[in-house]
Amino acid sequence: MMGFSDADVTAILLTLRLASVVTLLLLMLGTPVAWWLARTHSWLKGPISAVVALPLVLPPTVIGFYLLLAMGPNGAIGQLTQSLGIGTLPFTFWGLVVASLVYSMPFVVQPLQNSFEALGERPLEVAATLRAGPWDRFVTVVVPLSRSGFISAAILGFAHTVGEFGVVLMIGGNIPGATQVISVQLYDHVEALEYGQAHWLSAAMLLFSFVVLVLLYSFNRRYPNPLRHGASSGSVQ
């Protein structure tokens, strides 16, 4: 009976590790970016929003090419990492992490930004009258009311990282156990005409994508944004 090979299992575990690390880092980095974009009136909002959204319209190979140059021995990032004694990042796991952070950023920032913008000013003003500081207001008011945004961002960021191909191939190459993720392993199977193995990985990815979308839509339906839900109820009354 056909099944996952040892190389397939290794690729799956590496992909899950990569997606977990990237999702955690994206939530840490993307939350302040999304909060600033949701609150600012600066003229920089447009350009920065465009930079964040670039991966949505640019071919992955373009992003991978410029990241490869930047992280290479002559690039700005590469020179920095070499001066720190880290070496260069291309063709390493952490190179994949950096590339995935850039490529999956809009899938985390945009749901968070939309959720923050839906809050409005009223909940924060009420918390301020109770002498809550900026950090207290964010932790006790913004985060609970934006729960659906955080969960959507985490799910989308994780799923998008799992499905990456062009960027990870450009930055990581195809090193078994180090940079060979599911999408690259699937490409190897097809290139070698191993369609049976390719079917197993493809079916797993298809099932994973379907389950992710079902969970996302089910959660958003069961736990809608409380402020939007309240506004809808108020409009009916």
N, C-alpha and C positions, 0 to 999 in steps of 0.2 A: 504494500500500500504506500502510495506516495505521501510524503509529509514534508515538514520543515527539516532541512539539513542543519548540521552544526553551524555552518556559516550563516544560514538564515537566522537561527536563534541568536547568534552573536550580533548580527545586524539589528535585529529587533530590540535586543537589550540596550545596545548602544544608542539607538534612536530614542528609546524611552528615556534614557539618561540625559541625552541632549535636550529633548523637549522639556523635561522637568527643570533642568538648570536654567534654560532659556526663559521659560515661563516665570520662574521665580524672579530672575533678574529683570525681566520686562515689567513685571508689576512694580518692582522697586524703582526702576528708572522711569517708567511710563506714567506712573501716578502723578508725580510733581509736574511733568510736562503737560499732562492732560488737565490738571488743576489750573495751571497757568493759562493755558489756551482757553479754558472755559471762563476764566475770570478777567482776563486782561482786555484792555481797549487799545493796546499799543499797536502801532503800524506794523510791528514785527510779527503780529499774529498771522497775517496772510503768508509771508515767506516761510515762517517756521512750520505752519500747517502744511504748506506745499512740500517742504523737505521731508516731514514725517510721512506724507502720503506718497512720495515718489515710488516706493516699492510696488504700489498698486498699479502703476502704469509702465514702469521700466521693465524691460526683459531681465530676468534673473541673471543671465550671463553678463549683462552690462554692469550690474551691481557687483557681481563676482569679480569681474575684470578689474574694476577700480579698487575694490577692497584688496585684491591680490597685489596690486601695485603699492597701495598704501601700507600694507602689512609686510611687504617684501623687504629685503635687506637695504634697499635704497629709499624706501618710503618713510614718511614721517612716523607712522606707528611702528614700523619695523625698526627704525633707528632708536626709538624710545624703548621698545622692549629689549633690544640688544644692549642698550646702556644700562638697563636694570638687571642684566644677566639672565633674562628669560629666553633669549634667542628670538627667532622669528616664529610667527604664529601659523602661516600657511602650512597645510598638510599635518595639522595637529588637531586634537579635540577642541582646544580652546580657540583655535582659529575658526572652527565650525560654530562655536558659541558666539563669537563676535559677529560673524557673517549672519547668523540666524537672528541676532538681536536687531540688526539693521533691517533685515528682510521682513521680519514679523512685527516690527514696531507699530505700524498703523493698525494692525488687528487687535492691539491692546489699547493704544492711546485713544482711538476713535470711540469705542464703546464707553470708555471711562469719561471722555470729554462730553459725550452726549448725556451720560448719566449726571455728571456734575452740572451741566447747563440746565437740566430739568429741575434742579433743586430750587433755583431762584434765590432771592436774598432773604426772604422771610424767616426760614428756619435759623439762619446764621444770626440774624438780627435779634431774634428771641433769645438765642443762646448767649449773645453778647450782653443783653440786659441782665442776664443771670451771672454776669462777671466771668464767663468762660473765656479763657484765652484762645488765641488762634489755634494752637495745637489741640486743646481740649475740644474746641468746636469741630475740628476736622475729625478727630477720633470718635467723639460721642454723637455727632450729628451727621456729618457728611458720609462717613464710612457705613453706618447702618442704613441710611436712606439710599445709598448707592450700591447696596449689596448685589442687586441684579446686574449692575454694570461691571462690578469686579468679577463676578462669576462668568459672565459672558466673555469678558476680556481674557480670563484665564483659559477658558475652554477654546476660544478661537486661537489664542496664541500658541497653546499646546498643539492643537490639531494642525495648524499651519506649519509649525516647525516639523512635525512628523512627516508632512507631505512634501517638504522641500526637495528639489533635485538640482536645478541649474546652479544655484549659489553654492551648495555644499560640494558639488562636483568640481567647480572652479577653485574653491578654496581648499577643500580637503583631499581632492583626488579620489583614489579608490584603494585605501590601505585597509586590509582586513583587520578587524579588531580595534582599529584606531579611528578611521574616518569613513568606513564603509557602512553607510546607513541603509535603511530599507529600500529607499528609492534607487540608490546606486546598485544595490544587490539585485533588485528586480531588473534593472537595465542589463546587468551582467548576464542574467539568466536568458533574457531575450536575445542578446547578442550571441550567446552560445547555443541558441536554438533549444534551450531547455524549457520548453513551454509548460511542461508539467509543474516544475518548480515555480515558474512565473505565475501560473494560475493560483497556486497556494498563497503566494505573497500578495498578488493582486486581490484575491478574494478577501484576505485578511484586512487589507487596506480599505476595500469597499465596505466591509462590515464595520470597521472602525469608524469610517466617515459617516456612515448612516446612523450609528449609535450616537455619535457626538452631536449630530444635527437634531436627532430626536430628543436627546437630553436637553439641548439648548432651547428648543422650541417649547418643550414641556415645562421647563423651569420658568421661562419667561411668561408662559400662560398661567402657571400656578402661582408664581410670585412676581406680579407686575410691580413696576416702580410705584411705591405708595403715594408719591406726590401726584404722578400722572393719573393714578387711579382715583385719588381724591378729587382732582380737578374735573375728571370725567363725571364723577358722581354729582359734583356741585353743578355742573352745566346741565345735567338732566333735571335737577331740582329747580 
